Amino acid sequence: MNTALTAEEKCRLRKWIADGNDPADNPWLMSGVDGRPLDFITAWRDMLSLEAEHMVGL
């Protein structure tokens, strides 16, 4: 899936890179089914999705 970055995603990605991190990695140690680390944006979007699922019904 190749979608445009939101302003917030761009900001967070820039900070992640400015802090010396690789955009192909993520701080949550999330990986795909192949065992490779998810890139920062994919992991960020997954984290938001998981958070939304968790908040349902609270």
Sequence and secondary structure as in RCSB ss.txt:
>XXXX:A:sequence
MNTALTAEEKCRLRKWIADGNDPADNPWLMSGVDGRPLDFITAWRDMLSLEAEHMVGL
>XXXX:A:secstr
      HHHHHHHHHHHHTT  TTS TT  B TTS B  HHHHHHHHHHHHHHHHTT 
